Amino acid sequence: MSRIGKNPVSIPQGVDVNINDNIVTVKGKLGELSQSISSGITIKIEDSLIVLDRDSESKDHKAQHGLMRALINNMILGVSKGWTKDLQLVGVGYRASNQGQKLDLALGFSHNIVLDIAPEVKVETISEKGKDPIIKLSSFDKQLVGQVAAKIRSFRAPEPYKGKGVKFVGEILRRKAGKSA
């Protein structure tokens, strides 16, 4: 049995979970999320716990079992606590600023990159003298935060020689040695 899928998901106070026609809707203080459940997976709510079962032992059903449990758990944690991602701009002259939901990035190109951030994601930029600029993204939707963070990182991914670029805070880069004389 799937080690992740067999664990029940607890529903905290202030979170409401509804199941209609293989669609799970989770509503909390931060927002509302919904996810369709794949066929072959049954879901039940028992005593503020969500229990998922699968119909067969096929490889696909085993994979879907753990995936659906993880997605529901992420939705519950998102609407109750929220998700955050922090990006760090490493490089001389790299800057970030925001006006509302517009993020303005100076990443060493001939022009600045202006990115419209989805309204569900809150963006904040921190620029201190002598430190690398930091972009903070937060939302109740884990997938959306990760997608926006990956989009920002893709504009200038960190390079392996000096480590310049946009990286996640705490990310360990694989560094290479330069040319040997």
C-alpha positions in Angstrom: 0.0 0.0 0.0 1.2 3.5 -0.7 2.9 4.9 2.4 1.8 8.4 1.6 -1.7 7.5 0.4 -2.7 5.5 3.4 -2.0 8.3 5.9 -5.2 10.2 6.7 -5.3 14.0 6.3 -6.5 15.9 9.3 -8.8 18.8 8.9 -7.9 21.8 11.2 -10.4 24.2 12.8 -11.7 26.8 10.4 -11.3 24.7 7.3 -14.4 23.4 5.4 -14.0 20.4 3.0 -16.8 19.4 0.6 -16.9 16.4 -1.9 -19.2 16.6 -4.9 -18.9 14.3 -8.0 -15.2 13.6 -7.5 -14.4 17.2 -6.9 -12.9 18.2 -3.5 -13.4 21.8 -2.5 -11.4 23.2 0.5 -12.4 26.6 2.0 -10.4 28.4 4.7 -9.5 31.8 6.0 -7.0 32.5 3.2 -9.1 31.3 0.2 -10.8 28.5 -1.6 -9.3 25.7 -3.7 -10.8 22.8 -5.6 -9.3 19.6 -7.1 -10.8 16.8 -9.2 -10.1 13.3 -7.9 -9.0 10.7 -10.5 -11.0 7.6 -11.2 -10.1 4.6 -9.1 -9.7 6.7 -5.9 -12.5 7.0 -3.3 -12.5 9.7 -0.6 -14.3 9.7 2.7 -14.5 12.2 5.6 -14.5 10.6 9.0 -14.2 12.5 12.3 -12.3 15.5 10.8 -10.0 13.1 8.9 -9.9 12.6 5.2 -9.3 9.0 4.2 -8.4 7.9 0.6 -8.7 4.4 -0.7 -7.9 2.9 -4.1 -9.9 0.4 -6.1 -7.1 -1.9 -7.3 -3.4 -2.6 -6.8 -2.4 -1.4 -10.3 0.6 0.7 -10.7 -1.4 3.7 -11.9 -3.8 3.5 -9.0 -1.0 3.3 -6.5 0.6 6.4 -8.0 -2.6 8.3 -8.0 -3.4 7.3 -4.4 -0.3 9.1 -3.0 -0.7 12.0 -5.4 -4.3 12.8 -4.5 -3.5 12.6 -0.8 -0.6 15.0 -1.2 -2.6 17.4 -3.3 -5.5 17.5 -0.7 -3.0 17.9 2.1 -1.3 20.9 0.3 -4.7 22.5 -0.3 -5.6 22.2 3.4 -2.3 23.6 4.5 -2.6 26.4 1.9 -6.0 27.7 2.9 -5.1 27.5 6.7 -1.4 28.7 6.7 -0.4 29.6 3.2 2.7 29.0 1.1 5.8 31.2 0.6 8.8 31.2 -1.8 11.7 33.5 -1.5 14.0 34.3 -4.5 17.4 35.9 -4.3 19.0 38.0 -7.0 22.7 37.4 -7.1 24.8 39.6 -9.3 26.1 43.2 -9.7 23.4 45.5 -10.7 20.5 43.0 -10.3 17.5 44.8 -8.9 13.8 44.0 -8.2 11.0 46.4 -7.4 7.2 46.1 -7.4 4.2 48.4 -7.8 1.2 46.4 -6.7 1.2 43.2 -8.8 3.8 44.4 -11.4 7.3 43.1 -10.7 10.1 45.0 -12.4 13.4 43.1 -12.7 16.8 44.4 -13.8 18.8 41.3 -14.6 21.6 42.5 -16.8 19.7 42.6 -20.0 19.4 45.7 -22.2 15.9 46.3 -20.9 14.0 45.6 -17.6 11.6 42.7 -17.4 8.1 43.7 -16.2 6.0 40.7 -15.1 2.3 40.8 -14.1 1.8 38.6 -11.1 -1.5 36.7 -10.7 -3.8 38.4 -8.2 -3.8 35.3 -5.9 -0.1 35.7 -5.3 1.2 38.5 -3.0 4.6 39.8 -4.1 7.0 41.8 -1.9 10.6 43.0 -2.7 13.3 43.6 -0.1 16.3 45.7 -1.1 18.9 46.4 1.6 22.2 48.1 1.0 25.1 45.6 0.8 22.8 42.6 0.5 21.2 40.8 -2.5 17.6 41.8 -3.4 15.0 39.3 -2.3 11.6 38.6 -3.8 8.9 37.1 -1.5 6.0 35.4 -3.0 3.1 34.1 -0.9 -0.3 32.6 -1.7 -2.7 29.9 -0.6 -2.1 27.9 -3.8 1.2 26.0 -3.6 1.2 25.1 -7.4 0.7 28.8 -8.4 3.4 30.0 -6.1 5.8 27.4 -7.5 4.9 28.2 -11.0 5.4 32.0 -10.6 8.7 31.4 -8.8 9.9 29.1 -11.6 8.9 31.7 -14.2 10.9 34.4 -12.4 13.9 32.1 -12.0 13.8 31.1 -15.7 14.6 34.7 -16.8 18.2 34.3 -15.4 18.9 30.9 -14.0 22.0 30.7 -11.8 25.2 29.9 -13.7 27.6 27.3 -12.3 30.9 29.4 -12.3 30.1 32.5 -10.3 26.6 31.7 -9.1 25.1 34.8 -10.7 21.3 34.7 -11.4 18.0 34.3 -9.7 18.0 31.5 -7.2 15.8 30.3 -4.4 16.9 31.3 -0.9 18.7 28.4 0.6 19.3 26.7 -2.7 22.7 25.0 -3.0 24.2 25.4 -6.4 26.6 23.0 -8.0 29.7 25.0 -8.7 32.3 24.3 -11.4 36.0 25.3 -11.4 37.0 27.8 -14.1 39.8 27.4 -16.6 43.1 26.2 -15.2 46.1 28.1 -16.6 
